Amino acid sequence: QTCGLTREFSSNSLSLEEYLSKWDEIDERLSINMTSHVSNRASCIQGSGVLRAYTETFPEISQTTKAMKRRVLQAAANGEESRGHAATCFGAVCGLLNVDSYQASSMFLYTVVRDMINAAVRMNAVGPLEGGRLINQLCQKLEENLHHWVVEAESTTDKVEENMFLPYQVAPLVEVIANVPDRLYTRLFNS
């Protein structure tokens, strides 16, 4: 799910309106596939942060990122469904910076793994040294799978490739359990 959504922005030959329209479409597909309102809200908060940070960091793409941020804020003001997920914002920024799809997917997966292990370390589920070892092991495995998934899939036919990169849920039980922190009286994190 994560890679397929960052990958779609590898072409930077679109006008601003075409780019925003494509981003809206992909972002909406992700919203539909996120069944947990907790992860949906967290993803949108992270996406908003991505847009804010990269607007300031890369002034050459600020026109587009500001337009994306305006769309997110307008949707929120109109009471529309959440917009501006982390994966689509990151993918859009990578596309604007001409980062190839493999690198964009690799970078995003690294941040996801790092954040998950960091949360486990903060909750004392694992120690900091064990956390570093886990990040290393998981990232090596992810790189192997990513190479197979992105590089080899690009050589397949369009129909297979089109279906291969659609977002999907591989752990429905995790989606169900992800709603539990929102029901707790005291939450550990705002997610």
Contacts in CASP RR format, 6 or more apart in sequence:
PFRMAT RR
TARGET T0000
AUTHOR 0000-0000-0000
METHOD contacts of the structure
MODEL  1
QTCGLTREFSSNSLSLEEYLSKWDEIDERLSINMTSHVSNRASCIQGSGV
LRAYTETFPEISQTTKAMKRRVLQAAANGEESRGHAATCFGAVCGLLNVD
SYQASSMFLYTVVRDMINAAVRMNAVGPLEGGRLINQLCQKLEENLHHWV
VEAESTTDKVEENMFLPYQVAPLVEVIANVPDRLYTRLFNS
1 30 0 8 1.000
1 33 0 8 1.000
1 87 0 8 1.000
1 167 0 8 1.000
1 168 0 8 1.000
1 169 0 8 1.000
1 170 0 8 1.000
2 87 0 8 1.000
2 105 0 8 1.000
2 108 0 8 1.000
2 109 0 8 1.000
2 112 0 8 1.000
3 105 0 8 1.000
3 108 0 8 1.000
3 109 0 8 1.000
3 146 0 8 1.000
3 149 0 8 1.000
3 150 0 8 1.000
3 165 0 8 1.000
4 105 0 8 1.000
4 165 0 8 1.000
4 166 0 8 1.000
4 167 0 8 1.000
5 26 0 8 1.000
5 29 0 8 1.000
5 30 0 8 1.000
5 85 0 8 1.000
5 87 0 8 1.000
5 88 0 8 1.000
5 91 0 8 1.000
5 167 0 8 1.000
6 87 0 8 1.000
6 88 0 8 1.000
6 90 0 8 1.000
6 91 0 8 1.000
6 94 0 8 1.000
6 101 0 8 1.000
6 104 0 8 1.000
6 105 0 8 1.000
6 108 0 8 1.000
7 91 0 8 1.000
7 101 0 8 1.000
7 104 0 8 1.000
7 105 0 8 1.000
7 150 0 8 1.000
7 165 0 8 1.000
8 22 0 8 1.000
8 26 0 8 1.000
8 91 0 8 1.000
8 165 0 8 1.000
9 22 0 8 1.000
9 23 0 8 1.000
9 26 0 8 1.000
9 91 0 8 1.000
9 92 0 8 1.000
9 94 0 8 1.000
9 95 0 8 1.000
9 96 0 8 1.000
9 104 0 8 1.000
10 94 0 8 1.000
10 95 0 8 1.000
10 99 0 8 1.000
10 100 0 8 1.000
10 101 0 8 1.000
10 104 0 8 1.000
11 95 0 8 1.000
12 95 0 8 1.000
12 96 0 8 1.000
12 98 0 8 1.000
14 22 0 8 1.000
16 63 0 8 1.000
16 64 0 8 1.000
16 67 0 8 1.000
19 64 0 8 1.000
19 92 0 8 1.000
19 96 0 8 1.000
20 64 0 8 1.000
20 67 0 8 1.000
20 68 0 8 1.000
20 71 0 8 1.000
23 68 0 8 1.000
23 88 0 8 1.000
23 92 0 8 1.000
24 71 0 8 1.000
24 83 0 8 1.000
26 88 0 8 1.000
27 83 0 8 1.000
27 84 0 8 1.000
27 85 0 8 1.000
27 88 0 8 1.000
28 83 0 8 1.000
29 166 0 8 1.000
29 167 0 8 1.000
30 43 0 8 1.000
30 85 0 8 1.000
30 87 0 8 1.000
30 88 0 8 1.000
30 167 0 8 1.000
31 40 0 8 1.000
31 81 0 8 1.000
31 82 0 8 1.000
31 83 0 8 1.000
31 85 0 8 1.000
33 167 0 8 1.000
33 168 0 8 1.000
33 169 0 8 1.000
34 40 0 8 1.000
34 43 0 8 1.000
34 85 0 8 1.000
35 169 0 8 1.000
35 172 0 8 1.000
35 175 0 8 1.000
36 175 0 8 1.000
36 176 0 8 1.000
36 178 0 8 1.000
36 179 0 8 1.000
37 179 0 8 1.000
37 182 0 8 1.000
38 178 0 8 1.000
38 179 0 8 1.000
38 181 0 8 1.000
38 182 0 8 1.000
38 191 0 8 1.000
39 175 0 8 1.000
39 178 0 8 1.000
39 191 0 8 1.000
40 82 0 8 1.000
40 85 0 8 1.000
41 82 0 8 1.000
41 191 0 8 1.000
42 191 0 8 1.000
43 82 0 8 1.000
43 84 0 8 1.000
43 85 0 8 1.000
43 86 0 8 1.000
43 87 0 8 1.000
44 72 0 8 1.000
44 82 0 8 1.000
44 83 0 8 1.000
44 84 0 8 1.000
44 85 0 8 1.000
44 86 0 8 1.000
45 190 0 8 1.000
46 85 0 8 1.000
46 86 0 8 1.000
46 89 0 8 1.000
47 84 0 8 1.000
47 85 0 8 1.000
47 86 0 8 1.000
47 88 0 8 1.000
47 89 0 8 1.000
47 90 0 8 1.000
48 69 0 8 1.000
48 72 0 8 1.000
48 84 0 8 1.000
48 89 0 8 1.000
49 89 0 8 1.000
50 86 0 8 1.000
50 89 0 8 1.000
50 90 0 8 1.000
50 93 0 8 1.000
51 65 0 8 1.000
51 68 0 8 1.000
51 69 0 8 1.000
51 72 0 8 1.000
51 84 0 8 1.000
51 89 0 8 1.000
51 93 0 8 1.000
52 69 0 8 1.000
54 61 0 8 1.000
54 65 0 8 1.000
54 93 0 8 1.000
55 61 0 8 1.000
55 62 0 8 1.000
55 65 0 8 1.000
55 66 0 8 1.000
55 69 0 8 1.000
56 62 0 8 1.000
58 65 0 8 1.000
58 93 0 8 1.000
58 96 0 8 1.000
58 97 0 8 1.000
61 93 0 8 1.000
61 96 0 8 1.000
61 97 0 8 1.000
64 92 0 8 1.000
64 96 0 8 1.000
65 92 0 8 1.000
65 93 0 8 1.000
65 96 0 8 1.000
68 84 0 8 1.000
68 89 0 8 1.000
68 92 0 8 1.000
71 83 0 8 1.000
72 83 0 8 1.000
72 84 0 8 1.000
75 81 0 8 1.000
75 82 0 8 1.000
75 83 0 8 1.000
76 82 0 8 1.000
76 83 0 8 1.000
87 108 0 8 1.000
90 104 0 8 1.000
90 107 0 8 1.000
90 108 0 8 1.000
91 104 0 8 1.000
91 108 0 8 1.000
94 103 0 8 1.000
94 104 0 8 1.000
94 107 0 8 1.000
95 104 0 8 1.000
99 107 0 8 1.000
101 150 0 8 1.000
102 146 0 8 1.000
102 147 0 8 1.000
102 150 0 8 1.000
102 151 0 8 1.000
105 146 0 8 1.000
105 150 0 8 1.000
106 142 0 8 1.000
106 143 0 8 1.000
106 146 0 8 1.000
109 139 0 8 1.000
109 142 0 8 1.000
109 146 0 8 1.000
110 139 0 8 1.000
110 142 0 8 1.000
113 135 0 8 1.000
113 138 0 8 1.000
113 139 0 8 1.000
113 142 0 8 1.000
114 135 0 8 1.000
117 126 0 8 1.000
117 131 0 8 1.000
117 132 0 8 1.000
117 134 0 8 1.000
117 135 0 8 1.000
117 138 0 8 1.000
119 189 0 8 1.000
120 126 0 8 1.000
120 131 0 8 1.000
120 134 0 8 1.000
121 127 0 8 1.000
121 128 0 8 1.000
121 131 0 8 1.000
123 188 0 8 1.000
126 134 0 8 1.000
149 164 0 8 1.000
153 160 0 8 1.000
153 161 0 8 1.000
153 164 0 8 1.000
153 165 0 8 1.000
154 161 0 8 1.000
156 164 0 8 1.000
169 175 0 8 1.000
181 187 0 8 1.000
181 188 0 8 1.000
181 189 0 8 1.000
181 191 0 8 1.000
END
